[in-house]
């Protein structure tokens, strides 16, 4: 079932929850607050109303397209990178 707002997906909250679950299954004592996240959408897009989000989000189109073209030249794409230790976890949107 899709989320009611794309901001939930873009915030990384679902990924962080799953990362915490996997970390705990692997024996780490990790909470959501222990996860360091590096998002590709700036924090300002998560503030305000959903209508404000939809009005502002096209501002990112040019930078996303530029990044996509740069990666395509190198035959790469954007990926999500997860790193888990017994002390913490990290989620990066990387290339």
N, C-alpha and C positions, 0 to 999 in steps of 0.2 A: 504494500500500500504506500503510495507516495506521500511525502510530507505536505502539509497544507501550505507551507512557505519554503521556497528554495533556500532561504537563509539558514534553516536548520541543517541542510546538507552542506552548504558552503561554510558553515561555522566549524565543521569537523566534529561536532558533538557525537554523531553516530560512530564515526571512526574511532574516536577517543574511547567511547564506551566499549567497543569491541577490543581495542588494544588493551584496555584494563582487564577485561575478561581473560584474554589470551595470556597476559602477563601473570595473572593470578593462577591460571591453570598450569603455568610453567613454574610456579612456586615463588614468584615475586610478591612482595607486599606493596602493591601500587594502587593508588587512588586516582580518580580523575584529576584532582588538583596537582598531582605529581607529574602529569604529562605536559611536556613543553610542546606547544604547537606553533608552527610557522605557516600561516595561511597565505594564499595567493590573492585573496580578496581583503583589502584593508578594513580595519575595525569599523570605520565610519559607515560602511554599508550595512552594518548590523544594527544600527541605531535608527530610531524613528519608526514611522509606520511602514506597512507593507507597500502602500502606494508610493511613498517617498523612495523606497528601495527600487521599485520598478522604474521610477523616473530617473534615478541616479545611476543605475547599473550599466546603462549603455556607455557611460564614461570610460569603462574598462575595455570596451571592444577593441579600440586601436592597439592598446598595449598587449592584449591577448593575441590578436592577429599577428602583431610584430613578433612576439615570442614563438608562435606557431610556425611562422615562416623561417625564423632563425633555426629552430629545431629541425624542421623539414630539410633544410640544406645539409644538415649533418645526419640525416636519416634517423632522427630521434623523435621521441614524443615526451610529454610530461607524465611523470609518475609520482606516486605517493610512496614515501619511504618511511618505514617504521623501524625504530631501534629500541630494544628492550634490554634493560639490565635489572639486577635485583633491587636497585635503589630507585630507578625511575624509568620513564618511557618518553620517547620523543616521536613526534609525527612531523615530517617535512614534506612539502610539495616540492619535489625536486625534478631535475631533468637528468 
